[in-house]
Amino acid sequence: MVQRVFKAVWFLSLLTTLGVFMYIYASLPAEVMVKNEGEIIVLSREATFYMVLTTLAVINVFVFVVSRFYTQINVAFSSWFYGLIAVVNLFIISVIGYLYVINSGEHYDYSNLGTQLTITVGLVVVWILSWPVYLFLQKNKAQ
C-alpha cells in the first residue's frame, strides 16, 4: 500500500514538472540566458527544451528500471526510490523556475531563489540519507 502512495506521488510530481516546464517554455525568449558564477551562457530555446526533456526522461526512466528489479525483492527500497525521484522532480521545478525568472526581464530579488534552490537540494540530500537511516533502524529493530 505504501508503495502505491509513493508511486502516485512520483507520477503526480512528473506531471507537475512537465506542466510547469511547458508553461514556462511558452514564455521563454528565443535565446535563454543561464548565469554561472558571473559567466553568462546563452542557449537557444529549442536546446533548452530538449535538454530539460532529456534530463527528465533519463531521471524518470530510472523508476522503471528500479521497479523492474526491486519491486518483488525489496518493496521498501522501491518505495524510497519513488520518493527520491519525486523530490528530484521538485528540484527540477525549482531550476526551471530559476531559468524563468532570469529570462523574464522583470526586476526580481534573486536571493529568494537561492534559498529555494538550497532548500530543494537539502530535501534531496535528506531523502538520500533517509535510506541508510531506515536500514540502520530496521537492523536495530531486528536485534
C-alpha positions as CSV (number, residue, x, y, z in Angstrom):
1,M,0.0,0.0,0.0
2,V,2.8,2.4,0.9
3,Q,4.5,1.7,-2.4
4,R,1.3,2.7,-4.3
5,V,1.2,6.0,-2.4
6,F,4.8,6.8,-3.3
7,K,4.2,5.7,-6.9
8,A,1.2,8.1,-7.1
9,V,3.3,10.9,-5.6
10,W,6.1,10.3,-8.1
11,F,3.6,10.2,-11.0
12,L,2.0,13.5,-9.9
13,S,5.4,15.1,-9.4
14,L,6.3,14.1,-13.0
15,L,3.0,15.5,-14.4
16,T,3.5,18.7,-12.4
17,T,7.1,19.0,-13.6
18,L,6.1,18.6,-17.2
19,G,3.2,21.1,-16.7
20,V,5.4,23.7,-15.1
21,F,8.0,23.2,-17.8
22,M,5.5,23.6,-20.7
23,Y,4.1,26.7,-19.1
24,I,7.5,28.3,-18.6
25,Y,8.8,27.1,-22.0
26,A,5.9,29.0,-23.7
27,S,7.2,32.3,-22.2
28,L,10.9,31.8,-22.7
29,P,12.7,34.1,-25.2
30,A,14.4,32.7,-28.4
31,E,17.7,32.8,-26.6
32,V,17.7,31.6,-23.0
33,M,20.3,33.0,-20.7
34,V,21.9,31.0,-17.9
35,K,24.1,32.6,-15.3
36,N,27.0,30.6,-13.9
37,E,29.0,32.4,-11.3
38,G,29.3,35.7,-13.3
39,E,29.6,33.9,-16.6
40,I,26.6,34.2,-18.9
41,I,25.8,31.2,-21.1
42,V,23.2,31.6,-23.9
43,L,21.3,28.6,-25.3
44,S,18.6,28.5,-27.9
45,R,15.1,28.0,-26.7
46,E,14.9,24.6,-28.5
47,A,18.2,23.4,-27.0
48,T,16.9,24.3,-23.5
49,F,13.6,22.4,-24.3
50,Y,15.4,19.2,-25.4
51,M,18.0,19.4,-22.6
52,V,15.3,19.6,-19.9
53,L,13.1,16.9,-21.5
54,T,16.2,14.6,-21.9
55,T,17.1,15.2,-18.2
56,L,13.5,14.5,-17.1
57,A,13.3,11.4,-19.3
58,V,16.6,9.9,-18.1
59,I,15.9,10.6,-14.4
60,N,12.4,9.2,-14.5
61,V,13.3,6.1,-16.5
62,F,15.3,5.0,-13.5
63,V,11.9,4.5,-11.7
64,F,11.0,1.8,-14.3
65,V,14.4,0.2,-14.1
66,V,14.4,0.1,-10.3
67,S,10.8,-1.1,-10.1
68,R,11.6,-3.9,-12.6
69,F,14.4,-5.3,-10.4
70,Y,13.4,-4.3,-6.8
71,T,9.6,-4.3,-6.6
72,Q,9.4,-8.0,-5.7
73,I,12.7,-8.2,-3.9
74,N,12.6,-5.1,-1.7
75,V,9.4,-3.1,-1.6
76,A,10.8,-0.6,0.9
77,F,13.7,0.3,-1.4
78,S,11.3,0.6,-4.4
79,S,9.0,3.0,-2.3
80,W,12.0,5.0,-1.2
81,F,13.2,5.3,-4.8
82,Y,9.8,6.6,-6.0
83,G,10.1,9.3,-3.3
84,L,13.6,10.1,-4.3
85,I,12.7,10.7,-7.9
86,A,9.7,12.8,-6.8
87,V,12.0,15.0,-4.7
88,V,14.4,15.3,-7.6
89,N,11.5,16.4,-9.8
90,L,10.7,19.1,-7.2
91,F,14.3,20.2,-7.6
92,I,13.9,20.3,-11.3
93,I,10.8,22.5,-10.9
94,S,12.9,24.9,-8.9
95,V,15.6,25.0,-11.5
96,I,13.1,25.6,-14.3
97,G,11.6,28.4,-12.2
98,Y,15.0,29.9,-11.8
99,L,15.5,29.9,-15.6
100,Y,12.1,31.6,-16.0
101,V,12.9,34.4,-13.5
102,I,16.3,35.1,-15.1
103,N,14.8,35.3,-18.6
104,S,11.6,37.1,-17.7
105,G,13.1,40.6,-18.0
106,E,11.4,41.7,-14.8
107,H,13.2,43.0,-11.7
108,Y,13.3,40.3,-9.1
109,D,15.2,39.7,-5.9
110,Y,17.3,36.7,-6.8
111,S,18.3,36.0,-3.3
112,N,15.0,34.3,-2.7
113,L,15.7,31.9,-5.5
114,G,19.0,30.9,-3.9
115,T,17.1,29.9,-0.8
116,Q,14.6,27.9,-2.7
117,L,17.2,26.0,-4.6
118,T,19.2,25.4,-1.4
119,I,16.0,24.0,0.3
120,T,15.3,21.6,-2.6
121,V,18.9,20.4,-2.7
122,G,18.6,19.9,1.1
123,L,15.5,17.9,0.6
124,V,17.2,15.7,-2.0
125,V,20.2,15.1,0.4
126,V,17.8,14.4,3.4
127,W,15.9,11.9,1.3
128,I,19.1,10.2,0.1
129,L,20.4,10.0,3.7
130,S,17.0,8.6,4.9
131,W,17.6,5.2,3.3
132,P,20.8,4.4,5.4
133,V,18.9,5.6,8.5
134,Y,16.0,3.4,7.6
135,L,18.3,0.4,7.2
136,F,20.0,1.1,10.4
137,L,16.7,1.3,12.3
138,Q,15.5,-1.9,10.7
139,K,18.7,-3.6,11.7
140,N,18.4,-2.5,15.3
141,K,14.7,-3.4,15.4
142,A,15.5,-7.0,14.2
143,Q,18.1,-7.4,17.0
